[in-house]
């Protein structure tokens, strides 16, 4: 599974090629949601930075803490 974020570090997404899933974390709902637009990363139409799972989890924790005080 590959994890991604944008330049603002306010978006966290993941693609699992084996499972054929693409998801972006929804901070309002506090869960992963399907994101078919994310497949554009693989063909170069959408530019996101690849990050580790640990980095993705840290961003999610930090943003959730900021948004849900």
Secondary structure as UniProt FT lines:
FT   STRAND          2..5
FT   TURN            7..8
FT   STRAND          12..16
FT   TURN            17..20
FT   STRAND          21..26
FT   TURN            27..30
FT   STRAND          31..34
FT   HELIX           36..41
FT   TURN            42..44
FT   STRAND          49..51
FT   HELIX           53..67
//
